[in-house]
Amino acid sequence: MSDGDFLRVTDVSKWYGDEQVLHDVSFEMDRGDVTVLIGPSGSGKSTMLRCVNRLAEAQEGSIRLDGEEVLSPDLDVNDLRREVGMVFQGFNLFAHLTAVGNVALGPRRVLGLSADEARERAEAQLERVGLADQLDSYPAELSGGQQQRVGIARALAMKPKLMLFDEPTSALDPELIGEVLEVMHGLVDEGMTMLVVTHEMSFAREVADEIVFLDEGHVIERGPPDQLFERPEKERTGRFLERIASHD
Amino acid sequence: MAGATRPATIRERVADSDRSVGRLLLVAAGALFWGWLVVSWVNRWLGGVLVPVGDPLVPAGTVEAAVAALPGLAAYAADAAFVVELTPELARGTWLTVVITAVSLFLGFFIAVPLAVARVYGRFSAWLSLAYTELLRGTPLLAQLFVLHFGLNLGSYVPDVLSGVFPRNVVWVAILGFTLNGAAYQAEYIRGALESVGEGQITAGRAIGLSKLETIYYVVLPQGLRYAIPSWTNEFVYLIKYSSLAAFITVPELYYRADQIASETFRYTLIFIVTGVTYLALVLTASKLMGRVEDAVAIPGLGADREE
């Protein structure tokens, strides 16, 4: 079990208007951990993920990242985000920039690298995700799987200490999912700290140190994958896993 | 299959050659028009190196004789000569029309972009932008020019550095008027384009640590301004024609010169047909130019999935 030295989410609650979407969510991660958030759609997993880099604002609770309070009003969100990479379900690549341009923008404009340094770093990251031959392609010229790998490279280029993955394979055709999961596997092997929202249960099972099951904004159950998948303690967890399994 | 395709191919070839002939004629007309303008302007700036300032590039008598020699056109020889006599003044007026339009459009753009950004992404500034846009779009342009010229008499406040660039200081007043007014229209076109840049683009920009303004500058504007080109071209075209309103505050541009000659010669129909054709040529050039710009900055796939 993690002792939460690196990321400690404590009693996080969030409302959209009158509707409460997160109820006292808590979990912890150590550096190098992989935590996977699972749950039915609308369960608040993506919202929880977005609270970590403040793309969504939690109204209550605490999120401490590497000793710093993420939810503090004094925190510069841009400083936070340069250290926390994010990969989106819909890729969200900058449509007017090539693969290299997409990856280099952050290093160039946020980290202040020179154009040459930024390009060099972008090329290295694209090579890392297996796209050395697509450096100058525009997003529209790439397959979904390639686009998502550019998205991962874009996040990695900031040298983040935590990577957030928001359903990175949900928008992909089945035959393209593998290449993205392969890249994510590689990151796990390199020891990257990753918080992942996904429906890819076999991937979750393979790489996760902890699974957190969310339903209607509540943490229903959490634990190591073997325990959660084989012997779920809560009935809701079991039902959800059965439903997911029947779709595979 | 082969038998069925052959006639189609021939038909296509005919269509292609039609298109290329039309294209060739258009290019030739454009070259003639701009050649006439540029040579006329240069001749005037250099104090009449080719022909005395004020004279047409081709003697009117020569044209008259040439047209008279053509079968069936003899009756129009005098009109042709008259039109040739007009050309020096038209070229002179067109210079100001082109300059006023280009400068106002250029300056207006730098007001329009912040206006559009404020409108889409601002809170209080969105209201300011809206108020500005509605005021300038909702009142007659001519009334705006009158306020600037007759009301505020801005022509007498033109700074020394700018004074003397144009024959009359009132040209600067016109440029100011068209800049402020055009900015409001340009802002509307750009706003529409910015709104069609996907929310995900902004989220992605913010997620790598760009500030809101940086995201707008590096992510939204490069896409939005590309989307804006076709509708923005409308403003370019309108401004070429609206610039004729400057005549009413005594700016000696194309319309002003044409009107002056017409009131001296009473040949309104002929003069304003020729003037109209000159505006048309300017407008066609502007559309063509912007089409080129659009192609030059096009990015594969960008805007393909955009809702108009």
Interface residues (C-beta under 8 A of the other chain):
Chain A: N53 L55 N78 D79 L80 R81 R82 G85 M86 F88 G90 N92 L93 F94 A95 H96 L105 G106 R109 V110 Y138 P139 A140 E141 R154 A155 M158
Chain B: G198 G200 Q201 T203 A204 G205 R206 A207 I208 G209 L210 S211 E214 Y218 V219 P222 Q223 R226 I299 P300 G301 L302 A304
